[in-house]
Amino acid sequence: MKILIKYLLKHQRLFETLAAILFIVLSCWGIFSLVFKTPDMEVIVTVSDANLPNSISQKYDKSILTLINKVPNRRSEPDVKKAAEDIEEVSNFLEKTKNKVTFEITNNSKINLNNIDIRIKNINDLTAWGVSGTTLQSIESSEILKTMHEDPQTGVITFACIEKIPPKTKLVITIWGKVKLYYFDDPVSITYDGGFAKVIRSTTVKGFSSFIIDNFNVLVFFMIILNIGLFLFICDRTVNKNEKSEIKNTTIS
């Protein structure tokens, strides 16, 4: 026991420094966890181009023109009229659709999140939309689709008063059309009883940057350990140097 106390007293400064470093590291880690904790609801926004390849679009346009030129003389026939309307609808869709945007809304909590209100901005042209999700029945998808409202003047579409999203499930809304994107403006706003969703933009990362992101937590942990070890090594060398200097001075005296 006396040996242990003597050892502790001898390295008191070192242990005080270690305790201070551990306190700082734990405090920083706690603040980091609090700030970057997983939100109850998050939405991942993924944007992709929806243009057809030139080789396909040219063939399509040529075929459409051929059909349209032959249809007018037989417009009175119901089946021909319906086919012409379908052709025109598909043609308009392909012409106006520039982007496909997916909003993957996840309930990370352990409870139902109720009365969800979704507002999507910057829609210049809306050509199609769809709803899907885990544990979502077809009748529930249909009910959510009915809540969709488009305002062409403001470029905002809403899915209002969605009853609930169960815990640990996803609701996926897909928008086709022409969408404006701004780097410093979130394209969607989602609220529910008691909170709002955190928006996460999806980005593809490759190479070394991908390795850093995938192993970020492990790399941070090893960097902290390495820095603590280096700092303790420097402290130990300094303490030993001071002790040798004091012994030398005492001997000379």
Short mmCIF file of the C-alpha atoms (twelve columns), coordinates in Angstrom:
data_MODEL
# 
_entry.id   MODEL 
# 
loop_
_atom_site.group_PDB 
_atom_site.id 
_atom_site.type_symbol 
_atom_site.label_atom_id 
_atom_site.label_alt_id 
_atom_site.label_comp_id 
_atom_site.label_asym_id 
_atom_site.label_seq_id 
_atom_site.Cartn_x 
_atom_site.Cartn_y 
_atom_site.Cartn_z 
_atom_site.pdbx_PDB_model_num 
ATOM 1   C CA . MET A 1   0.000   0.000  0.000   1 
ATOM 2   C CA . LYS A 2   2.807   2.394  0.906   1 
ATOM 3   C CA . ILE A 3   4.538   1.612  -2.403  1 
ATOM 4   C CA . LEU A 4   1.339   2.430  -4.339  1 
ATOM 5   C CA . ILE A 5   0.837   5.727  -2.463  1 
ATOM 6   C CA . LYS A 6   4.476   6.622  -3.040  1 
ATOM 7   C CA . TYR A 7   4.126   5.846  -6.737  1 
ATOM 8   C CA . LEU A 8   0.956   7.928  -7.016  1 
ATOM 9   C CA . LEU A 9   2.550   10.875 -5.226  1 
ATOM 10  C CA . LYS A 10  5.622   10.628 -7.400  1 
ATOM 11  C CA . HIS A 11  3.533   10.778 -10.591 1 
ATOM 12  C CA . GLN A 12  0.834   13.075 -9.253  1 
ATOM 13  C CA . ARG A 13  1.229   15.658 -12.008 1 
ATOM 14  C CA . LEU A 14  1.054   12.998 -14.668 1 
ATOM 15  C CA . PHE A 15  -2.185  11.534 -13.300 1 
ATOM 16  C CA . GLU A 16  -3.723  14.992 -12.896 1 
ATOM 17  C CA . THR A 17  -2.899  15.736 -16.537 1 
ATOM 18  C CA . LEU A 18  -4.367  12.388 -17.634 1 
ATOM 19  C CA . ALA A 19  -7.554  13.042 -15.657 1 
ATOM 20  C CA . ALA A 20  -7.898  16.490 -17.232 1 
ATOM 21  C CA . ILE A 21  -7.438  15.066 -20.749 1 
ATOM 22  C CA . LEU A 22  -10.007 12.324 -20.129 1 
ATOM 23  C CA . PHE A 23  -12.466 14.910 -18.812 1 
ATOM 24  C CA . ILE A 24  -12.007 17.079 -21.908 1 
ATOM 25  C CA . VAL A 25  -12.327 14.092 -24.273 1 
ATOM 26  C CA . LEU A 26  -15.491 12.799 -22.567 1 
ATOM 27  C CA . SER A 27  -17.009 16.278 -22.505 1 
ATOM 28  C CA . CYS A 28  -16.304 16.802 -26.211 1 
ATOM 29  C CA . TRP A 29  -17.648 13.354 -27.035 1 
ATOM 30  C CA . GLY A 30  -20.822 14.062 -25.041 1 
ATOM 31  C CA . ILE A 31  -21.374 17.382 -26.805 1 
ATOM 32  C CA . PHE A 32  -20.660 15.751 -30.187 1 
ATOM 33  C CA . SER A 33  -23.178 12.971 -29.470 1 
ATOM 34  C CA . LEU A 34  -25.790 15.494 -28.341 1 
ATOM 35  C CA . VAL A 35  -25.390 17.755 -31.363 1 
ATOM 36  C CA . PHE A 36  -25.165 14.985 -33.965 1 
ATOM 37  C CA . LYS A 37  -27.566 12.483 -32.415 1 
ATOM 38  C CA . THR A 38  -29.980 10.659 -34.726 1 
ATOM 39  C CA . PRO A 39  -33.179 12.727 -35.050 1 
ATOM 40  C CA . ASP A 40  -36.601 11.179 -34.443 1 
ATOM 41  C CA . MET A 41  -37.481 11.883 -38.067 1 
ATOM 42  C CA . GLU A 42  -35.078 12.416 -40.947 1 
ATOM 43  C CA . VAL A 43  -35.549 12.810 -44.686 1 
ATOM 44  C CA . ILE A 44  -32.911 11.861 -47.256 1 
ATOM 45  C CA . VAL A 45  -33.251 13.801 -50.515 1 
ATOM 46  C CA . THR A 46  -31.854 12.155 -53.651 1 
ATOM 47  C CA . VAL A 47  -31.923 13.946 -57.014 1 
ATOM 48  C CA . SER A 48  -31.190 12.401 -60.398 1 
ATOM 49  C CA . ASP A 49  -31.605 13.440 -64.028 1 
ATOM 50  C CA . ALA A 50  -34.533 11.896 -65.855 1 
ATOM 51  C CA . ASN A 51  -33.517 12.593 -69.448 1 
ATOM 52  C CA . LEU A 52  -33.615 9.783  -71.987 1 
ATOM 53  C CA . PRO A 53  -30.398 8.960  -73.876 1 
ATOM 54  C CA . ASN A 54  -30.228 10.707 -77.266 1 
ATOM 55  C CA . SER A 55  -30.309 7.405  -79.160 1 
ATOM 56  C CA . ILE A 56  -33.612 6.488  -77.496 1 
ATOM 57  C CA . SER A 57  -35.214 9.942  -77.554 1 
ATOM 58  C CA . GLN A 58  -34.563 10.374 -81.277 1 
ATOM 59  C CA . LYS A 59  -36.201 7.027  -82.091 1 
ATOM 60  C CA . TYR A 60  -39.121 7.885  -79.819 1 
ATOM 61  C CA . ASP A 61  -39.670 11.317 -81.372 1 
ATOM 62  C CA . LYS A 62  -39.560 9.879  -84.892 1 
ATOM 63  C CA . SER A 63  -42.073 7.150  -83.992 1 
ATOM 64  C CA . ILE A 64  -44.398 9.645  -82.305 1 
ATOM 65  C CA . LEU A 65  -44.419 11.954 -85.329 1 
ATOM 66  C CA . THR A 66  -45.218 9.014  -87.626 1 
ATOM 67  C CA . LEU A 67  -48.136 7.908  -85.454 1 
ATOM 68  C CA . ILE A 68  -49.523 11.414 -84.930 1 
ATOM 69  C CA . ASN A 69  -49.530 12.060 -88.685 1 
ATOM 70  C CA . LYS A 70  -51.593 8.926  -89.280 1 
ATOM 71  C CA . VAL A 71  -54.054 9.385  -86.411 1 
ATOM 72  C CA . PRO A 72  -56.033 12.593 -87.313 1 
ATOM 73  C CA . ASN A 73  -58.070 10.914 -90.076 1 
ATOM 74  C CA . ARG A 74  -59.369 8.322  -87.608 1 
ATOM 75  C CA . ARG A 75  -59.851 10.461 -84.480 1 
ATOM 76  C CA . SER A 76  -63.555 9.607  -84.336 1 
ATOM 77  C CA . GLU A 77  -62.822 5.991  -83.473 1 
ATOM 78  C CA . PRO A 78  -62.793 5.556  -79.623 1 
ATOM 79  C CA . ASP A 79  -59.777 3.278  -79.461 1 
ATOM 80  C CA . VAL A 80  -57.750 5.479  -81.804 1 
ATOM 81  C CA . LYS A 81  -58.751 8.598  -79.868 1 
ATOM 82  C CA . LYS A 82  -57.685 6.966  -76.591 1 
ATOM 83  C CA . ALA A 83  -54.373 5.848  -78.136 1 
ATOM 84  C CA . ALA A 84  -53.725 9.368  -79.431 1 
ATOM 85  C CA . GLU A 85  -54.407 10.852 -75.997 1 
ATOM 86  C CA . ASP A 86  -52.054 8.338  -74.387 1 
ATOM 87  C CA . ILE A 87  -49.331 9.140  -76.900 1 
ATOM 88  C CA . GLU A 88  -49.731 12.846 -76.239 1 
ATOM 89  C CA . GLU A 89  -49.616 12.302 -72.468 1 
ATOM 90  C CA . VAL A 90  -46.438 10.211 -72.655 1 
ATOM 91  C CA . SER A 91  -44.841 12.704 -75.026 1 
ATOM 92  C CA . ASN A 92  -45.584 15.625 -72.690 1 
ATOM 93  C CA . PHE A 93  -44.253 13.666 -69.721 1 
ATOM 94  C CA . LEU A 94  -40.945 12.872 -71.417 1 
ATOM 95  C CA . GLU A 95  -40.567 16.428 -72.698 1 
ATOM 96  C CA . LYS A 96  -41.213 18.138 -69.338 1 
ATOM 97  C CA . THR A 97  -39.586 15.629 -66.987 1 
ATOM 98  C CA . LYS A 98  -36.019 16.714 -66.251 1 
ATOM 99  C CA . ASN A 99  -35.526 15.413 -62.715 1 
ATOM 100 C CA . LYS A 100 -36.511 12.568 -60.459 1 
ATOM 101 C CA . VAL A 101 -36.414 13.486 -56.752 1 
ATOM 102 C CA . THR A 102 -36.864 10.935 -53.976 1 
ATOM 103 C CA . PHE A 103 -37.731 11.915 -50.405 1 
ATOM 104 C CA . GLU A 104 -37.043 8.996  -48.046 1 
ATOM 105 C CA . ILE A 105 -38.704 9.882  -44.729 1 
ATOM 106 C CA . THR A 106 -37.706 7.691  -41.767 1 
ATOM 107 C CA . ASN A 107 -39.175 7.486  -38.279 1 
ATOM 108 C CA . ASN A 108 -36.139 6.599  -36.127 1 
ATOM 109 C CA . SER A 109 -38.054 6.786  -32.842 1 
ATOM 110 C CA . LYS A 110 -39.826 4.045  -30.928 1 
ATOM 111 C CA . ILE A 111 -43.266 5.691  -31.134 1 
ATOM 112 C CA . ASN A 112 -45.728 6.781  -33.824 1 
ATOM 113 C CA . LEU A 113 -45.104 10.249 -35.267 1 
ATOM 114 C CA . ASN A 114 -48.505 11.793 -35.932 1 
ATOM 115 C CA . ASN A 115 -50.035 14.482 -38.168 1 
ATOM 116 C CA . ILE A 116 -47.197 14.773 -40.657 1 
ATOM 117 C CA . ASP A 117 -47.182 17.790 -42.983 1 
ATOM 118 C CA . ILE A 118 -44.842 17.680 -46.014 1 
ATOM 119 C CA . ARG A 119 -44.053 20.743 -48.166 1 
ATOM 120 C CA . ILE A 120 -41.815 20.388 -51.219 1 
ATOM 121 C CA . LYS A 121 -40.521 23.574 -52.861 1 
ATOM 122 C CA . ASN A 122 -39.122 24.746 -56.206 1 
ATOM 123 C CA . ILE A 123 -41.227 22.507 -58.477 1 
ATOM 124 C CA . ASN A 124 -41.413 24.198 -61.885 1 
ATOM 125 C CA . ASP A 125 -43.206 21.333 -63.631 1 
ATOM 126 C CA . LEU A 126 -44.843 18.391 -61.882 1 
ATOM 127 C CA . THR A 127 -45.370 15.503 -64.291 1 
ATOM 128 C CA . ALA A 128 -45.871 12.566 -61.886 1 
ATOM 129 C CA . TRP A 129 -45.640 11.545 -58.239 1 
ATOM 130 C CA . GLY A 130 -45.776 8.354  -56.223 1 
ATOM 131 C CA . VAL A 131 -45.863 7.068  -52.646 1 
ATOM 132 C CA . SER A 132 -44.433 3.872  -51.190 1 
ATOM 133 C CA . GLY A 133 -42.860 2.667  -47.964 1 
ATOM 134 C CA . THR A 134 -42.165 -0.173 -45.569 1 
ATOM 135 C CA . THR A 135 -45.283 -1.705 -43.948 1 
ATOM 136 C CA . LEU A 136 -47.450 0.653  -46.012 1 
ATOM 137 C CA . GLN A 137 -50.613 -0.920 -47.425 1 
ATOM 138 C CA . SER A 138 -51.954 0.025  -50.858 1 
ATOM 139 C CA . ILE A 139 -55.008 1.666  -49.322 1 
ATOM 140 C CA . GLU A 140 -52.736 3.792  -47.098 1 
ATOM 141 C CA . SER A 141 -50.651 4.831  -50.122 1 
ATOM 142 C CA . SER A 142 -53.847 5.827  -51.926 1 
ATOM 143 C CA . GLU A 143 -54.996 7.920  -48.975 1 
ATOM 144 C CA . ILE A 144 -51.649 9.758  -48.834 1 
ATOM 145 C CA . LEU A 145 -51.746 10.387 -52.604 1 
ATOM 146 C CA . LYS A 146 -55.177 12.006 -52.169 1 
ATOM 147 C CA . THR A 147 -53.700 14.577 -49.773 1 
ATOM 148 C CA . MET A 148 -51.322 15.905 -52.474 1 
ATOM 149 C CA . HIS A 149 -51.986 19.499 -53.537 1 
ATOM 150 C CA . GLU A 150 -50.034 21.447 -56.162 1 
ATOM 151 C CA . ASP A 151 -49.741 25.234 -56.331 1 
ATOM 152 C CA . PRO A 152 -48.177 26.112 -59.730 1 
ATOM 153 C CA . GLN A 153 -47.896 29.802 -58.786 1 
ATOM 154 C CA . THR A 154 -45.528 29.203 -55.854 1 
ATOM 155 C CA . GLY A 155 -43.984 25.936 -57.062 1 
ATOM 156 C CA . VAL A 156 -44.954 24.237 -53.780 1 
ATOM 157 C CA . ILE A 157 -46.649 20.864 -53.445 1 
ATOM 158 C CA . THR A 158 -47.963 19.562 -50.140 1 
ATOM 159 C CA . PHE A 159 -48.903 16.248 -48.590 1 
ATOM 160 C CA . ALA A 160 -50.947 17.459 -45.627 1 
ATOM 161 C CA . CYS A 161 -52.381 15.738 -42.560 1 
ATOM 162 C CA . ILE A 162 -50.784 12.317 -43.020 1 
ATOM 163 C CA . GLU A 163 -52.120 10.455 -39.998 1 
ATOM 164 C CA . LYS A 164 -48.947 8.742  -38.787 1 
ATOM 165 C CA . ILE A 165 -45.657 7.035  -39.587 1 
ATOM 166 C CA . PRO A 166 -45.077 3.966  -37.372 1 
ATOM 167 C CA . PRO A 167 -41.752 3.537  -35.507 1 
ATOM 168 C CA . LYS A 168 -38.706 2.279  -37.430 1 
ATOM 169 C CA . THR A 169 -40.463 2.576  -40.808 1 
ATOM 170 C CA . LYS A 170 -40.031 4.639  -43.974 1 
ATOM 171 C CA . LEU A 171 -42.306 6.666  -46.193 1 
ATOM 172 C CA . VAL A 172 -40.921 7.297  -49.704 1 
ATOM 173 C CA . ILE A 173 -42.306 10.088 -51.887 1 
ATOM 174 C CA . THR A 174 -41.054 10.343 -55.472 1 
ATOM 175 C CA . ILE A 175 -41.501 13.428 -57.640 1 
ATOM 176 C CA . TRP A 176 -40.964 13.614 -61.408 1 
ATOM 177 C CA . GLY A 177 -40.764 16.943 -63.236 1 
ATOM 178 C CA . LYS A 178 -38.518 19.968 -63.406 1 
ATOM 179 C CA . VAL A 179 -37.050 20.889 -60.025 1 
ATOM 180 C CA . LYS A 180 -34.843 23.823 -59.057 1 
ATOM 181 C CA . LEU A 181 -32.175 22.997 -56.509 1 
ATOM 182 C CA . TYR A 182 -30.420 25.469 -54.221 1 
ATOM 183 C CA . TYR A 183 -27.389 24.399 -52.169 1 
ATOM 184 C CA . PHE A 184 -28.257 26.672 -49.232 1 
ATOM 185 C CA . ASP A 185 -31.993 26.045 -49.192 1 
ATOM 186 C CA . ASP A 186 -33.659 22.807 -48.085 1 
ATOM 187 C CA . PRO A 187 -36.009 21.546 -50.823 1 
ATOM 188 C CA . VAL A 188 -38.485 20.074 -48.333 1 
ATOM 189 C CA . SER A 189 -40.004 20.972 -44.971 1 
ATOM 190 C CA . ILE A 190 -41.590 18.245 -42.842 1 
ATOM 191 C CA . THR A 191 -43.294 18.792 -39.493 1 
ATOM 192 C CA . TYR A 192 -45.187 16.520 -37.114 1 
ATOM 193 C CA . ASP A 193 -46.703 16.781 -33.659 1 
ATOM 194 C CA . GLY A 194 -43.849 17.909 -31.436 1 
ATOM 195 C CA . GLY A 195 -41.042 18.365 -33.951 1 
ATOM 196 C CA . PHE A 196 -39.689 18.537 -37.481 1 
ATOM 197 C CA . ALA A 197 -37.567 16.353 -39.754 1 
ATOM 198 C CA . LYS A 198 -33.849 16.842 -40.323 1 
ATOM 199 C CA . VAL A 199 -33.004 17.116 -44.029 1 
ATOM 200 C CA . ILE A 200 -30.066 15.082 -45.342 1 
ATOM 201 C CA . ARG A 201 -28.918 15.493 -48.934 1 
ATOM 202 C CA . SER A 202 -27.651 12.379 -50.668 1 
ATOM 203 C CA . THR A 203 -24.195 12.615 -52.280 1 
ATOM 204 C CA . THR A 204 -22.135 9.932  -53.997 1 
ATOM 205 C CA . VAL A 205 -18.556 9.771  -52.689 1 
ATOM 206 C CA . LYS A 206 -15.826 7.548  -54.149 1 
ATOM 207 C CA . GLY A 207 -12.201 6.645  -53.525 1 
ATOM 208 C CA . PHE A 208 -10.261 7.776  -50.465 1 
ATOM 209 C CA . SER A 209 -13.014 10.196 -49.380 1 
ATOM 210 C CA . SER A 210 -15.415 7.250  -49.179 1 
ATOM 211 C CA . PHE A 211 -12.942 5.364  -46.944 1 
ATOM 212 C CA . ILE A 212 -12.692 8.388  -44.596 1 
ATOM 213 C CA . ILE A 213 -16.481 8.710  -44.306 1 
ATOM 214 C CA . ASP A 214 -17.093 4.973  -43.810 1 
ATOM 215 C CA . ASN A 215 -14.457 4.731  -41.053 1 
ATOM 216 C CA . PHE A 216 -14.808 8.190  -39.529 1 
ATOM 217 C CA . ASN A 217 -15.648 7.058  -35.958 1 
ATOM 218 C CA . VAL A 218 -12.799 4.525  -35.816 1 
ATOM 219 C CA . LEU A 219 -10.290 7.046  -37.197 1 
ATOM 220 C CA . VAL A 220 -11.350 9.705  -34.665 1 
ATOM 221 C CA . PHE A 221 -11.010 7.208  -31.802 1 
ATOM 222 C CA . PHE A 222 -7.480  6.189  -32.854 1 
ATOM 223 C CA . MET A 223 -6.456  9.823  -33.356 1 
ATOM 224 C CA . ILE A 224 -7.597  10.646 -29.804 1 
ATOM 225 C CA . ILE A 225 -5.723  7.650  -28.355 1 
ATOM 226 C CA . LEU A 226 -2.594  8.511  -30.372 1 
ATOM 227 C CA . ASN A 227 -2.639  12.138 -29.220 1 
ATOM 228 C CA . ILE A 228 -3.194  11.146 -25.577 1 
ATOM 229 C CA . GLY A 229 -0.291  8.662  -25.776 1 
ATOM 230 C CA . LEU A 230 2.005   11.254 -27.363 1 
ATOM 231 C CA . PHE A 231 1.046   13.879 -24.794 1 
ATOM 232 C CA . LEU A 232 1.641   11.472 -21.888 1 
ATOM 233 C CA . PHE A 233 4.999   10.467 -23.358 1 
ATOM 234 C CA . ILE A 234 6.072   14.139 -23.518 1 
ATOM 235 C CA . CYS A 235 4.799   14.741 -19.970 1 
ATOM 236 C CA . ASP A 236 6.631   11.677 -18.636 1 
ATOM 237 C CA . ARG A 237 9.888   12.762 -20.302 1 
ATOM 238 C CA . THR A 238 9.485   16.271 -18.869 1 
ATOM 239 C CA . VAL A 239 8.745   14.993 -15.354 1 
ATOM 240 C CA . ASN A 240 11.708  12.594 -15.404 1 
ATOM 241 C CA . LYS A 241 13.993  15.367 -16.674 1 
ATOM 242 C CA . ASN A 242 12.858  17.699 -13.882 1 
ATOM 243 C CA . GLU A 243 13.330  14.980 -11.247 1 
ATOM 244 C CA . LYS A 244 16.880  14.272 -12.477 1 
ATOM 245 C CA . SER A 245 17.650  18.001 -12.432 1 
ATOM 246 C CA . GLU A 246 16.341  18.330 -8.832  1 
ATOM 247 C CA . ILE A 247 18.398  15.280 -7.734  1 
ATOM 248 C CA . LYS A 248 21.525  16.750 -9.359  1 
ATOM 249 C CA . ASN A 249 20.974  20.122 -7.709  1 
ATOM 250 C CA . THR A 250 20.434  18.433 -4.331  1 
ATOM 251 C CA . THR A 251 23.641  16.388 -4.729  1 
ATOM 252 C CA . ILE A 252 25.680  19.487 -5.598  1 
ATOM 253 C CA . SER A 253 24.276  21.362 -2.622  1 
# 
